[in-house]
């Protein structure tokens, strides 16, 4: 079955991004970098997990390198508009991209993308990975995965599940949940996780699979119900919430987050930025991430590039097999 999602906004505004040529890269010495504020593009709206981690990282990088790392949310086009800004920026380290694993998977679901992930960007560092949570509206009246499956089977294609972007880890995990439970959900695409979470809390949709950080605060205040986490074992910040694999054996999903620059970013700048990312992850940022059930990343830029390429291969197979297409 072709898994097609019609979404008019996906191509909106791309013409603006396509016209933003940046010209030749300017030379920049790693010893003096950064000499002015650095722009960190987050290609989705404020308020979601991606935005929260990105702002945390930007603050730490600024503290370490003595300049402001300014977050700019450039939402739209399933993350493509913001990505294209970075792809066309000067390779001088002053325009960076912070994104989730959707950065490498979403383009596989689209007919036309103005860049190629593996040739138009420079991987800098793996920042974190996160298990996902299955969060449901209180209006649905279910308290566990078994109950969700029962309602979904009784009401095929009537439960609306949000996805923050097409081809994201949450989207692929929703498809996996359908397969594991023998159910059919209705996929509702959003322009980011923040707006989706707002509608879930408000009861406009029935469910949302997204990194745990986005839903945990609303679960604790009783505004929604987290009925399962996709980690191998229960997470410390929600010990009473079972793993999905306790009901559906071997069920696991995760999202990951990284920092990229434009293609041909000088190796000495990559090394300096990568060292700053690793230093940030060794600071109190590590404890803050762990407290939210997020696993800090780290490692070299080369290791991150290999990790990225492996995910492109494995996720690409799922997308191709399920014919997930955004039209």
Backbone as CSV, one residue per row, in Angstrom:
resi,resn,N_x,N_y,N_z,CA_x,CA_y,CA_z,C_x,C_y,C_z
1,UNK,0.838,-1.198,0.000,0.000,0.000,0.000,0.873,1.248,0.000
2,UNK,0.546,2.182,-0.844,1.294,3.437,-0.895,0.845,4.336,0.239
3,UNK,1.758,4.752,1.069,1.459,5.575,2.240,1.662,7.034,1.841
4,UNK,0.602,7.637,1.297,0.712,8.977,0.715,0.093,10.007,1.631
5,UNK,0.774,11.113,1.813,0.269,12.200,2.633,0.218,13.442,1.772
6,UNK,-0.960,13.998,1.601,-1.093,15.220,0.814,-0.931,16.412,1.739
7,UNK,-0.039,17.297,1.380,0.217,18.427,2.262,0.669,19.616,1.432
8,UNK,-0.200,20.588,1.249,0.127,21.717,0.407,1.255,22.570,0.917
9,UNK,1.423,22.617,2.268,2.451,23.512,2.814,3.859,23.023,2.552
10,UNK,4.020,21.742,2.182,5.366,21.180,2.091,6.238,21.930,1.099
11,UNK,5.626,22.434,0.021,6.437,23.145,-0.956,6.356,24.649,-0.806
12,UNK,5.520,25.130,0.115,5.318,26.564,0.246,6.583,27.268,0.683
13,UNK,6.889,28.309,0.011,8.030,29.134,0.394,9.362,28.642,-0.098
14,UNK,9.407,27.493,-0.802,10.693,26.987,-1.243,11.347,27.919,-2.254
15,UNK,10.518,28.617,-3.022,11.085,29.524,-4.013,11.941,30.589,-3.355
16,UNK,11.516,31.038,-2.161,12.305,32.032,-1.443,13.653,31.467,-1.053
17,UNK,13.617,30.222,-0.512,14.861,29.613,-0.080,15.778,29.327,-1.254
18,UNK,15.199,28.911,-2.386,16.013,28.555,-3.542,16.751,29.747,-4.111
19,UNK,16.216,30.929,-3.891,16.837,32.116,-4.458,17.905,32.721,-3.580
20,UNK,18.176,32.109,-2.427,19.086,32.728,-1.469,20.510,32.227,-1.653
21,UNK,21.084,32.471,-2.790,22.468,32.095,-3.021,23.385,32.883,-2.114
22,UNK,24.436,32.236,-1.614,25.285,32.886,-0.625,26.633,33.328,-1.170
23,UNK,26.946,32.921,-2.412,28.231,33.321,-2.963,29.351,32.468,-2.429
24,UNK,30.581,32.781,-2.785,31.721,31.973,-2.376,31.964,32.052,-0.874
25,UNK,32.494,30.961,-0.327,32.785,30.920,1.103,33.923,31.868,1.441
26,UNK,33.852,32.429,2.616,34.885,33.343,3.081,35.867,32.598,3.965
27,UNK,37.139,32.912,3.827,38.154,32.252,4.643,37.952,32.607,6.113
28,UNK,38.157,31.665,6.960,37.977,31.888,8.392,39.000,31.043,9.141
29,UNK,39.773,31.696,9.999,40.750,30.985,10.801,40.083,30.380,12.019
30,UNK,40.349,29.098,12.270,39.773,28.440,13.437,40.264,29.079,14.726
31,UNK,41.483,29.626,14.701,42.040,30.233,15.912,41.221,31.433,16.359
32,UNK,40.726,32.208,15.400,39.973,33.418,15.743,38.456,33.212,15.729
33,UNK,38.004,32.105,15.199,36.570,31.821,15.111,35.985,31.539,16.494
34,UNK,34.815,32.106,16.782,34.001,33.001,15.958,34.255,34.470,16.325
35,UNK,34.290,35.308,15.350,34.538,36.734,15.560,33.252,37.553,15.576
36,UNK,32.144,36.920,15.274,30.831,37.579,15.298,29.784,36.521,15.633
37,UNK,28.546,36.907,15.907,27.519,35.925,16.267,27.332,34.853,15.204
38,UNK,27.026,33.660,15.665,26.803,32.507,14.797,25.305,32.207,14.770
39,UNK,24.778,31.990,13.579,23.358,31.681,13.418,23.166,30.165,13.420
40,UNK,22.267,29.685,14.263,21.925,28.266,14.317,20.493,28.114,13.819
41,UNK,20.348,27.533,12.641,19.031,27.358,12.044,18.376,26.098,12.599
42,UNK,17.162,26.248,13.128,16.320,25.109,13.503,15.119,25.163,12.559
43,UNK,14.948,24.150,11.699,13.960,24.257,10.622,12.534,23.859,10.991
44,UNK,12.179,24.033,12.255,10.826,23.771,12.720,10.442,24.839,13.736
45,UNK,9.147,24.957,14.063,8.710,26.010,14.981,9.256,25.825,16.391
46,UNK,9.226,26.897,17.201,9.629,26.788,18.606,8.689,25.875,19.385
47,UNK,9.184,25.376,20.513,8.321,24.665,21.445,8.467,23.170,21.483
48,UNK,9.031,22.557,20.437,9.172,21.110,20.425,10.489,20.651,21.035
49,UNK,10.679,19.346,21.063,11.899,18.769,21.626,13.132,19.252,20.884
50,UNK,13.068,19.268,19.559,14.194,19.726,18.743,14.606,21.136,19.139
51,UNK,13.644,22.020,19.277,13.919,23.408,19.626,14.527,23.518,21.018
52,UNK,14.020,22.734,21.955,14.518,22.810,23.334,15.973,22.363,23.425
53,UNK,16.302,21.249,22.768,17.685,20.765,22.808,18.603,21.715,22.039
54,UNK,18.130,22.214,20.912,18.937,23.126,20.112,19.282,24.403,20.847
55,UNK,18.328,24.946,21.569,18.592,26.168,22.328,19.540,25.903,23.495
56,UNK,19.412,24.736,24.095,20.324,24.359,25.161,21.758,24.272,24.629
57,UNK,21.917,23.646,23.468,23.243,23.513,22.862,23.793,24.869,22.446
58,UNK,22.962,25.700,21.831,23.415,27.017,21.363,23.949,27.853,22.522
59,UNK,23.270,27.799,23.649,23.738,28.558,24.808,25.098,28.057,25.273
60,UNK,25.273,26.736,25.314,26.551,26.169,25.750,27.676,26.496,24.776
61,UNK,27.407,26.426,23.483,28.436,26.758,22.496,28.844,28.220,22.617
62,UNK,27.872,29.085,22.836,28.175,30.500,23.011,29.030,30.756,24.241
63,UNK,28.704,30.080,25.329,29.486,30.242,26.559,30.936,29.799,26.354
64,UNK,31.117,28.709,25.640,32.457,28.151,25.459,33.303,28.950,24.471
65,UNK,32.666,29.432,23.402,33.416,30.060,22.317,33.380,31.583,22.353
66,UNK,32.708,32.145,23.343,32.773,33.584,23.558,32.018,34.427,22.561
67,UNK,31.018,33.865,21.911,30.162,34.618,20.998,28.728,34.117,21.151
68,UNK,27.787,34.936,20.717,26.396,34.501,20.737,26.144,33.494,19.624
69,UNK,25.520,32.365,19.973,25.003,31.421,18.994,23.491,31.615,18.990
70,UNK,23.003,32.281,17.957,21.626,32.761,17.917,20.739,31.773,17.158
71,UNK,19.727,31.242,17.840,18.802,30.303,17.212,17.812,31.062,16.343
72,UNK,17.619,30.567,15.141,16.631,31.135,14.226,15.746,29.999,13.725
73,UNK,14.461,30.049,14.050,13.517,29.036,13.587,13.057,29.383,12.182
74,UNK,13.370,28.517,11.228,12.968,28.713,9.828,12.095,27.537,9.416
75,UNK,10.855,27.548,9.888,9.953,26.418,9.689,9.351,26.418,8.291
76,UNK,8.930,25.225,7.862,8.220,25.092,6.604,8.852,24.079,5.679
77,UNK,8.038,23.561,4.762,8.538,22.644,3.756,9.078,21.355,4.332
78,UNK,8.495,20.863,5.446,8.951,19.625,6.071,10.425,19.715,6.473
79,UNK,10.848,20.915,6.875,12.226,21.128,7.301,13.162,21.549,6.191
80,UNK,12.679,21.548,4.948,13.544,21.813,3.799,13.939,23.280,3.697
81,UNK,13.051,24.182,4.036,13.365,25.615,3.889,14.564,25.991,4.758
82,UNK,14.540,25.590,6.016,15.674,25.882,6.888,16.935,25.170,6.450
83,UNK,16.803,23.918,6.028,17.961,23.179,5.549,18.591,23.827,4.339
84,UNK,17.761,24.347,3.436,18.279,24.965,2.218,19.036,26.251,2.514
85,UNK,18.619,26.977,3.555,19.352,28.186,3.962,20.794,27.820,4.312
86,UNK,20.957,26.729,5.060,22.301,26.317,5.473,23.082,25.755,4.297
87,UNK,22.426,24.983,3.446,23.113,24.402,2.286,23.709,25.485,1.394
88,UNK,23.060,26.640,1.320,23.510,27.713,0.440,24.337,28.777,1.162
89,UNK,24.582,28.583,2.444,25.341,29.568,3.222,26.838,29.449,2.940
90,UNK,27.586,30.502,3.267,29.040,30.452,3.191,29.579,29.372,4.130
91,UNK,30.590,28.677,3.685,31.209,27.628,4.509,32.242,28.240,5.437
92,UNK,31.781,29.152,6.297,32.675,29.878,7.194,32.337,29.653,8.666
93,UNK,31.339,28.794,8.929,30.991,28.467,10.305,30.009,29.414,10.960
94,UNK,29.503,30.398,10.216,28.592,31.367,10.825,27.119,31.055,10.579
95,UNK,26.842,29.994,9.833,25.474,29.506,9.669,25.503,27.996,9.828
96,UNK,24.847,27.495,10.866,24.845,26.073,11.183,23.406,25.560,11.216
97,UNK,23.260,24.261,11.120,21.951,23.619,11.165,21.888,22.685,12.363
98,UNK,20.848,22.856,13.181,20.571,21.873,14.233,19.263,21.198,13.870
99,UNK,19.296,19.872,13.753,18.103,19.163,13.312,18.076,17.771,13.921
100,UNK,16.953,17.114,13.732,16.775,15.746,14.212,16.971,14.773,13.061
101,UNK,16.778,13.498,13.342,16.953,12.473,12.319,16.017,12.662,11.138
102,UNK,14.953,13.443,11.321,14.065,13.745,10.199,14.804,14.447,9.065
103,UNK,15.929,15.091,9.385,16.728,15.773,8.370,17.183,14.809,7.275
104,UNK,17.542,13.589,7.652,18.045,12.642,6.654,16.939,11.765,6.084
105,UNK,15.796,11.656,6.778,14.737,10.771,6.309,13.651,11.499,5.513
106,UNK,13.284,12.709,5.940,12.195,13.422,5.266,12.438,13.620,3.766
107,UNK,13.666,13.966,3.325,13.865,14.148,1.886,13.562,12.904,1.057
108,UNK,13.655,11.722,1.676,13.360,10.487,0.947,11.878,10.366,0.617
109,UNK,11.029,11.126,1.322,9.587,11.048,1.109,9.086,12.126,0.161
110,UNK,9.974,12.996,-0.293,9.574,14.149,-1.099,10.071,14.008,-2.537
111,UNK,9.297,14.526,-3.463,9.633,14.412,-4.881,10.771,15.342,-5.276
112,UNK,10.863,16.480,-4.618,11.874,17.452,-5.007,12.440,18.146,-3.779
113,UNK,13.739,18.030,-3.584,14.445,18.686,-2.478,15.656,19.397,-3.082
114,UNK,15.890,20.660,-2.730,16.945,21.438,-3.391,18.359,21.148,-2.913
115,UNK,18.543,20.106,-2.141,19.884,19.752,-1.679,19.977,18.250,-1.485
116,UNK,21.196,17.773,-1.329,21.456,16.365,-1.019,22.169,16.319,0.330
117,UNK,21.592,15.566,1.246,22.109,15.546,2.612,23.588,15.172,2.654
118,UNK,23.985,14.164,1.921,25.340,13.634,2.046,26.398,14.416,1.272
119,UNK,25.976,15.347,0.416,26.968,16.114,-0.341,26.915,17.613,-0.084
120,UNK,25.802,18.116,0.436,25.639,19.555,0.605,25.771,20.031,2.049
121,UNK,26.157,19.128,2.952,26.314,19.481,4.359,27.556,18.810,4.930
122,UNK,28.072,19.395,6.006,29.208,18.825,6.726,28.757,18.391,8.115
123,UNK,28.743,17.092,8.418,28.390,16.657,9.767,29.422,17.156,10.787
124,UNK,28.936,17.708,11.891,29.813,18.247,12.936,29.797,17.383,14.183
125,UNK,28.603,17.029,14.657,28.561,16.233,15.868,27.191,15.678,16.183
126,UNK,27.184,14.471,16.741,25.955,13.868,17.247,25.704,14.427,18.646
127,UNK,24.556,15.033,18.853,24.268,15.712,20.114,23.513,14.810,21.094
128,UNK,22.536,14.072,20.614,21.731,13.264,21.531,20.881,12.278,20.763
129,UNK,20.364,11.297,21.477,19.331,10.413,20.945,18.258,10.266,22.016
130,UNK,17.060,9.975,21.580,15.953,9.970,22.537,14.933,8.900,22.203
131,UNK,14.485,8.150,23.222,13.345,7.258,23.001,12.105,8.099,22.761
132,UNK,11.132,7.507,22.154,9.883,8.203,21.875,8.830,7.801,22.899
133,UNK,7.804,8.609,22.988,6.682,8.285,23.872,5.413,8.191,23.042
134,UNK,4.535,7.285,23.433,3.194,7.250,22.850,2.301,8.016,23.805
135,UNK,1.897,9.201,23.388,1.054,10.061,24.215,-0.340,10.132,23.599
136,UNK,-1.350,10.065,24.439,-2.725,10.099,23.940,-3.524,11.166,24.680
137,UNK,-4.558,11.631,24.015,-5.467,12.608,24.609,-6.248,11.977,25.754
138,UNK,-6.485,12.759,26.782,-7.305,12.271,27.895,-8.706,11.888,27.420
139,UNK,-9.162,12.546,26.341,-10.502,12.269,25.823,-10.634,10.846,25.271
140,UNK,-9.502,10.226,24.929,-9.546,8.894,24.353,-9.880,7.844,25.402
141,UNK,-9.489,8.116,26.650,-9.860,7.224,27.742,-9.100,5.915,27.798
142,UNK,-7.876,5.853,27.231,-7.075,4.632,27.330,-5.873,4.896,28.227
143,UNK,-5.403,3.844,28.879,-4.307,4.007,29.837,-3.077,3.166,29.508
144,UNK,-3.164,2.337,28.463,-2.009,1.520,28.096,-2.063,1.176,26.611
145,UNK,-0.979,0.565,26.125,-0.878,0.243,24.702,-1.929,-0.792,24.296
146,UNK,-2.195,-1.745,25.160,-3.213,-2.750,24.857,-4.578,-2.100,24.655
147,UNK,-4.894,-1.131,25.513,-6.169,-0.437,25.382,-6.236,0.399,24.112
148,UNK,-5.112,1.030,23.756,-5.066,1.806,22.515,-5.309,0.901,21.316
149,UNK,-4.663,-0.256,21.304,-4.831,-1.184,20.186,-6.283,-1.627,20.057
150,UNK,-6.942,-1.865,21.188,-8.338,-2.307,21.161,-9.249,-1.234,20.572
151,UNK,-9.048,0.010,20.990,-9.865,1.110,20.465,-9.586,1.318,18.981
152,UNK,-8.298,1.260,18.599,-7.933,1.471,17.200,-8.517,0.387,16.301
153,UNK,-8.568,-0.861,16.792,-9.157,-1.939,16.003,-10.665,-1.760,15.863
154,UNK,-11.301,-1.247,16.918,-12.748,-1.020,16.883,-13.115,0.194,16.039
155,UNK,-12.154,1.098,15.872,-12.414,2.340,15.122,-11.324,2.547,14.063
156,UNK,-11.251,1.677,13.062,-10.181,1.780,12.059,-10.200,3.121,11.321
157,UNK,-9.033,3.720,11.222,-8.816,4.998,10.534,-9.583,6.160,11.166
158,UNK,-10.050,5.986,12.397,-10.779,7.067,13.062,-9.946,7.773,14.131
159,UNK,-8.811,7.186,14.501,-7.953,7.837,15.488,-6.898,8.655,14.753
160,UNK,-6.859,9.938,15.036,-5.914,10.847,14.386,-4.619,10.916,15.189
161,UNK,-3.520,10.516,14.556,-2.202,10.575,15.181,-1.352,11.600,14.451
162,UNK,-0.812,12.533,15.220,0.014,13.583,14.638,1.393,13.056,14.270
163,UNK,2.008,13.680,13.277,3.446,13.523,13.031,4.008,14.933,12.863
164,UNK,5.156,15.179,13.526,5.750,16.511,13.466,6.303,16.840,12.099
165,UNK,6.715,15.808,11.358,7.142,15.968,9.969,7.111,14.606,9.300
166,UNK,6.853,14.608,8.016,6.769,13.361,7.273,8.149,12.722,7.182
167,UNK,8.229,11.437,7.482,9.496,10.731,7.445,10.299,10.840,8.722
168,UNK,9.765,11.526,9.726,10.463,11.668,11.006,10.467,10.344,11.758
169,UNK,11.287,10.285,12.822,11.312,9.082,13.647,9.933,8.789,14.220
170,UNK,9.215,9.833,14.625,7.864,9.644,15.152,6.914,9.094,14.109
171,UNK,7.039,9.570,12.874,6.192,9.076,11.792,6.478,7.600,11.515
172,UNK,7.763,7.256,11.377,8.122,5.870,11.101,7.711,4.954,12.259
173,UNK,7.779,5.473,13.483,7.366,4.683,14.645,5.857,4.486,14.664
174,UNK,5.099,5.479,14.214,3.642,5.343,14.130,3.271,4.248,13.136
175,UNK,3.972,4.226,12.000,3.752,3.169,11.013,4.087,1.807,11.623
176,UNK,5.180,1.760,12.362,5.588,0.506,13.015,4.541,0.055,14.032
177,UNK,3.935,1.005,14.757,2.895,0.667,15.729,1.676,0.082,15.024
178,UNK,1.295,0.658,13.891,0.182,0.108,13.118,0.457,-1.351,12.742
179,UNK,1.679,-1.599,12.278,2.040,-2.956,11.866,2.008,-3.921,13.049
180,UNK,2.555,-3.489,14.179,2.666,-4.373,15.341,1.312,-4.695,15.971
181,UNK,0.346,-3.769,15.834,-0.961,-3.960,16.458,-2.046,-4.365,15.467
182,UNK,-1.724,-4.372,14.179,-2.716,-4.711,13.173,-3.829,-3.692,13.082
183,UNK,-3.464,-2.411,13.245,-4.458,-1.337,13.244,-4.184,-0.354,12.108
184,UNK,-5.160,0.514,11.883,-5.019,1.574,10.887,-5.333,2.913,11.554
185,UNK,-4.308,3.766,11.648,-4.473,5.097,12.207,-4.509,6.113,11.065
186,UNK,-5.012,7.285,11.346,-4.984,8.367,10.359,-3.841,9.304,10.696
187,UNK,-2.907,9.443,9.770,-1.741,10.295,9.967,-2.112,11.750,9.683
188,UNK,-1.821,12.627,10.642,-2.100,14.054,10.486,-0.776,14.814,10.543
189,UNK,-0.270,15.305,9.411,1.014,16.004,9.404,0.905,17.415,9.990
190,UNK,1.916,17.786,10.767,2.038,19.138,11.313,3.356,19.746,10.836
191,UNK,3.497,21.044,11.066,4.728,21.741,10.684,5.785,21.692,11.780
192,UNK,5.545,20.927,12.812,6.497,20.803,13.911,5.834,20.137,15.094
193,UNK,6.641,19.726,16.070,6.104,19.011,17.217,5.365,19.925,18.190
194,UNK,5.778,21.192,18.274,5.108,22.122,19.177,3.627,22.264,18.876
195,UNK,3.246,22.628,17.633,1.821,22.737,17.295,1.064,21.427,17.468
196,UNK,1.723,20.294,17.166,1.055,19.000,17.328,0.738,18.731,18.793
197,UNK,1.692,19.038,19.675,1.484,18.800,21.101,0.369,19.696,21.637
198,UNK,0.281,20.910,21.142,-0.790,21.818,21.549,-2.159,21.224,21.214
199,UNK,-2.296,20.661,20.017,-3.574,20.070,19.619,-3.867,18.786,20.379
200,UNK,-2.816,18.044,20.734,-3.037,16.823,21.514,-3.559,17.174,22.904
201,UNK,-2.942,18.149,23.555,-3.397,18.586,24.873,-4.825,19.122,24.793
202,UNK,-5.142,19.802,23.689,-6.478,20.369,23.519,-7.530,19.365,23.083
203,UNK,-7.116,18.141,22.765,-8.066,17.107,22.389,-8.495,17.133,20.934
204,UNK,-7.785,17.925,20.090,-8.131,17.970,18.670,-7.652,16.725,17.921
205,UNK,-6.654,16.036,18.475,-6.176,14.776,17.919,-6.110,13.751,19.044
206,UNK,-6.033,12.479,18.657,-6.072,11.428,19.673,-4.700,10.984,20.171
207,UNK,-3.667,11.085,19.335,-2.371,10.576,19.751,-1.204,11.215,19.034
208,UNK,-0.016,10.990,19.586,1.208,11.567,19.032,2.390,10.761,19.552
209,UNK,3.222,10.285,18.642,4.460,9.595,19.019,5.615,10.536,18.727
210,UNK,6.330,10.912,19.778,7.357,11.938,19.658,8.352,11.742,20.808
211,UNK,9.553,12.331,20.732,10.491,12.210,21.844,9.853,12.571,23.186
212,UNK,10.235,11.844,24.199,9.621,11.942,25.520,9.653,13.346,26.105
213,UNK,10.711,14.103,25.825,10.842,15.437,26.396,9.638,16.321,26.085
214,UNK,9.043,16.139,24.902,7.926,16.984,24.518,6.648,16.710,25.285
215,UNK,6.475,15.495,25.786,5.205,15.127,26.419,5.271,14.975,27.928
216,UNK,6.473,14.818,28.491,6.575,14.454,29.904,5.947,15.502,30.823
217,UNK,6.138,16.789,30.519,5.588,17.817,31.408,4.061,17.796,31.398
218,UNK,3.462,17.521,30.237,2.001,17.486,30.136,1.444,16.216,30.783
219,UNK,2.214,15.146,30.744,1.816,13.917,31.438,1.799,14.145,32.945
220,UNK,2.821,14.817,33.450,2.921,15.045,34.890,1.824,15.953,35.417
221,UNK,1.361,16.878,34.568,0.291,17.790,34.997,-1.090,17.250,34.655
222,UNK,-1.141,16.051,34.087,-2.428,15.419,33.803,-3.125,15.933,32.568
223,UNK,-2.413,16.653,31.694,-3.048,17.216,30.502,-3.115,16.222,29.349
224,UNK,-2.354,15.154,29.437,-2.422,14.044,28.495,-1.881,12.805,29.201
225,UNK,-1.900,11.680,28.509,-1.452,10.429,29.121,-0.368,9.797,28.259
226,UNK,0.825,9.605,28.839,1.867,8.836,28.178,1.650,7.374,28.542
227,UNK,1.372,6.546,27.541,1.018,5.149,27.823,2.165,4.181,27.541
228,UNK,3.265,4.687,26.971,4.397,3.809,26.716,5.587,4.576,26.184
229,UNK,6.777,4.067,26.466,8.007,4.636,25.916,8.684,3.569,25.066
230,UNK,9.399,4.012,24.029,9.954,3.068,23.060,11.393,2.674,23.366
231,UNK,11.842,2.904,24.586,13.190,2.515,24.992,13.235,1.023,25.316
232,UNK,14.461,0.502,25.490,14.621,-0.906,25.850,14.160,-1.172,27.273
233,UNK,14.310,-0.158,28.140,13.887,-0.319,29.535,13.209,0.982,29.986
234,UNK,12.500,0.916,31.088,11.780,2.091,31.583,12.751,3.237,31.868
235,UNK,12.282,4.458,31.630,13.167,5.617,31.784,13.066,6.150,33.210
236,UNK,14.170,6.676,33.739,14.189,7.109,35.148,13.202,8.217,35.472
237,UNK,12.937,9.114,34.512,12.060,10.242,34.850,10.576,9.886,34.798
238,UNK,10.231,8.704,34.261,8.847,8.219,34.287,8.856,6.714,34.572
239,UNK,9.291,6.329,35.764,9.467,4.897,36.060,8.173,4.095,36.063
240,UNK,7.042,4.757,36.233,5.771,4.041,36.277,5.178,3.799,34.891
241,UNK,5.773,4.413,33.861,5.277,4.225,32.493,5.992,3.031,31.865
242,UNK,5.260,2.033,31.420,5.910,0.841,30.856,6.532,1.106,29.490
243,UNK,7.472,0.271,29.112,7.981,0.316,27.752,6.935,-0.316,26.837
244,UNK,6.936,0.083,25.586,6.009,-0.511,24.620,6.334,-1.992,24.446
245,UNK,7.614,-2.339,24.575,8.028,-3.734,24.378,7.500,-4.661,25.461
246,UNK,7.011,-4.115,26.573,6.374,-4.954,27.591,5.044,-5.508,27.085
247,UNK,4.468,-4.818,26.097,3.224,-5.278,25.465,3.486,-5.854,24.084
248,UNK,4.359,-5.183,23.333,4.704,-5.598,21.970,6.189,-5.942,21.956
249,UNK,6.545,-7.214,22.075,7.953,-7.611,22.211,8.862,-7.033,21.122
250,UNK,10.040,-6.576,21.569,11.085,-6.053,20.683,10.710,-4.752,19.968
251,UNK,9.695,-4.057,20.455,9.294,-2.791,19.829,10.189,-1.669,20.354
252,UNK,10.980,-1.071,19.467,11.880,0.025,19.835,11.901,1.061,18.719
253,UNK,11.956,2.333,19.112,12.118,3.445,18.164,12.920,4.531,18.874
254,UNK,13.588,5.370,18.108,14.328,6.486,18.710,14.529,7.587,17.683
255,UNK,14.681,8.781,18.189,15.062,9.929,17.357,16.467,10.349,17.763
256,UNK,17.174,11.045,16.874,18.495,11.548,17.238,18.665,12.970,16.709
257,UNK,19.650,13.680,17.266,19.823,15.111,17.000,21.286,15.409,16.708
258,UNK,21.520,16.297,15.750,22.893,16.595,15.385,23.086,18.023,14.905
259,UNK,24.358,18.366,14.706,24.742,19.687,14.237,25.497,19.538,12.923
260,UNK,25.105,20.342,11.940,25.732,20.325,10.621,26.129,21.740,10.200
261,UNK,27.068,21.825,9.280,27.395,23.062,8.604,27.224,22.863,7.112
262,UNK,27.452,23.902,6.312,27.389,23.736,4.859,28.506,22.807,4.378
263,UNK,28.403,22.367,3.149,29.455,21.544,2.547,30.775,22.310,2.529
264,UNK,31.871,21.555,2.587,33.218,22.109,2.492,33.573,23.023,3.658
265,UNK,32.939,22.818,4.800,33.329,23.551,5.995,34.759,23.140,6.343
266,UNK,35.689,24.094,6.503,37.091,23.746,6.751,37.257,22.782,7.921
267,UNK,38.180,21.847,7.758,38.371,20.791,8.752,38.716,21.337,10.127
268,UNK,39.478,22.448,10.180,39.842,22.982,11.495,38.645,23.590,12.203
269,UNK,37.695,24.155,11.427,36.470,24.674,12.040,35.591,23.524,12.518
270,UNK,35.508,22.465,11.716,34.734,21.292,12.118,35.269,20.739,13.433
271,UNK,36.587,20.639,13.516,37.205,20.104,14.725,36.930,20.992,15.932
272,UNK,36.997,22.312,15.733,36.759,23.228,16.848,35.311,23.149,17.322
273,UNK,34.378,23.114,16.365,32.963,23.026,16.728,32.640,21.670,17.348
274,UNK,33.220,20.595,16.815,32.987,19.275,17.374,33.488,19.191,18.813
275,UNK,34.663,19.783,19.067,35.202,19.793,20.432,34.277,20.562,21.369
276,UNK,33.693,21.660,20.858,32.778,22.456,21.676,31.501,21.677,21.981
277,UNK,31.007,20.902,20.995,29.825,20.066,21.224,30.117,19.031,22.306
278,UNK,31.269,18.371,22.200,31.629,17.361,23.199,31.797,17.967,24.586
279,UNK,32.350,19.172,24.634,32.504,19.848,25.923,31.143,20.198,26.514
280,UNK,30.221,20.632,25.658,28.864,20.944,26.123,28.199,19.706,26.712
281,UNK,28.424,18.554,26.057,27.796,17.319,26.508,28.444,16.744,27.758
282,UNK,29.587,17.299,28.132,30.240,16.892,29.383,29.915,17.849,30.524
283,UNK,29.140,18.893,30.224,28.772,19.896,31.236,27.458,19.506,31.900
284,UNK,26.833,20.455,32.591,25.538,20.179,33.211,24.450,19.904,32.181
285,UNK,24.733,20.192,30.911,23.776,19.860,29.852,23.528,18.355,29.834
286,UNK,24.562,17.577,30.112,24.421,16.123,30.154,23.381,15.706,31.190
287,UNK,23.457,16.266,32.384,22.513,15.918,33.444,21.099,16.358,33.077
288,UNK,20.991,17.518,32.429,19.671,18.019,32.033,19.036,17.104,30.987
289,UNK,19.834,16.623,30.047,19.312,15.704,29.039,18.890,14.381,29.682
290,UNK,19.760,13.828,30.508,19.455,12.545,31.140,18.203,12.627,32.006
291,UNK,18.014,13.764,32.659,16.831,13.940,33.504,15.544,13.880,32.695
292,UNK,15.644,14.186,31.401,14.479,14.147,30.525,14.418,12.866,29.702
293,UNK,15.234,11.887,30.063,15.211,10.616,29.355,15.919,10.631,28.028
294,UNK,16.783,11.626,27.808,17.507,11.774,26.544,18.958,11.365,26.763
295,UNK,19.499,10.599,25.822,20.861,10.083,25.940,21.823,11.038,25.239
296,UNK,22.782,11.634,25.962,23.756,12.532,25.321,24.568,11.790,24.266
297,UNK,24.944,12.511,23.206,25.734,11.930,22.132,27.218,12.121,22.363
298,UNK,27.895,12.691,21.357,29.327,12.908,21.456,30.082,12.105,20.421
299,UNK,31.403,12.195,20.470,32.238,11.504,19.499,32.732,12.449,18.423
300,UNK,33.492,11.914,17.485,34.101,12.725,16.434,33.107,13.031,15.319
301,UNK,33.476,13.989,14.478,32.652,14.321,13.320,32.595,13.145,12.348
302,UNK,33.695,12.437,12.204,33.722,11.282,11.300,32.782,10.185,11.792
303,UNK,32.742,9.983,13.105,31.829,8.991,13.665,30.382,9.392,13.430
304,UNK,30.110,10.683,13.562,28.763,11.172,13.317,28.376,10.975,11.849
305,UNK,29.293,11.231,10.938,29.011,11.040,9.511,28.661,9.587,9.214
306,UNK,29.387,8.645,9.820,29.088,7.228,9.614,27.722,6.867,10.198
307,UNK,27.435,7.398,11.383,26.139,7.164,12.026,25.013,7.666,11.126
308,UNK,25.174,8.872,10.583,24.182,9.464,9.686,23.950,8.566,8.470
309,UNK,25.010,8.110,7.846,24.895,7.309,6.633,24.221,5.962,6.911
310,UNK,24.476,5.393,8.077,23.824,4.136,8.445,22.324,4.327,8.603
311,UNK,21.911,5.468,9.186,20.483,5.720,9.355,19.811,5.974,8.017
312,UNK,20.508,6.641,7.116,19.964,6.859,5.775,19.662,5.517,5.115
313,UNK,20.560,4.560,5.285,20.366,3.240,4.670,19.206,2.478,5.308
314,UNK,19.154,2.426,6.653,18.127,1.625,7.322,16.739,2.269,7.223
315,UNK,16.662,3.573,7.457,15.363,4.249,7.376,14.873,4.322,5.935
316,UNK,15.807,4.481,5.012,15.434,4.533,3.608,14.739,3.259,3.156
317,UNK,15.152,2.128,3.693,14.516,0.860,3.333,13.072,0.818,3.827
318,UNK,12.841,1.312,5.064,11.478,1.342,5.600,10.588,2.235,4.749
319,UNK,11.086,3.414,4.411,10.315,4.373,3.627,9.992,3.813,2.250
320,UNK,10.973,3.140,1.640,10.747,2.556,0.317,9.769,1.388,0.385
321,UNK,9.932,0.536,1.395,9.056,-0.630,1.523,7.601,-0.219,1.751
322,UNK,7.414,0.839,2.550,6.053,1.280,2.887,5.532,2.362,1.929
323,UNK,6.376,2.736,0.978,5.992,3.739,-0.027,5.429,5.008,0.626
324,UNK,6.176,5.525,1.590,5.773,6.759,2.266,6.142,7.943,1.380
325,UNK,5.141,8.636,0.888,5.364,9.716,-0.076,4.563,10.946,0.333
326,UNK,5.197,12.100,0.268,4.513,13.374,0.515,4.224,14.019,-0.824
327,UNK,2.952,14.283,-1.088,2.564,14.889,-2.360,1.823,16.194,-2.137
